[in-house]
C-alpha cells in the first residue's frame, strides 16, 4: 500500500544526498526511516506517513 510513496521518498533521498536508500519490506503498516542507525521517522510513533520534504529536512537536506 505504501510502496509507491516509499519508492518516491527513496528517489528523493538518492537525488538529494547521492546515496542509495535500502527499502526493506515489512508488514502491518510499518514504515520507518533510519540513518546511521538512528531512527529519523516512525509511522508507528506518529500514526501517519511523513509529509513531503519532512524526511529530507530531518536528514539535513536543502529541499523543503
HELIX and SHEET records of a PDB file:
HELIX    1   1 UNK A    3  UNK A   17  1                                  15    
HELIX    2   2 UNK A   43  UNK A   46  1                                   4    
HELIX    3   3 UNK A   54  UNK A   58  1                                   5    
SHEET    1   A 2 UNK A  32  UNK A  35  0                                        
SHEET    2   A 2 UNK A  38  UNK A  42 -1                                        
END                                                                             
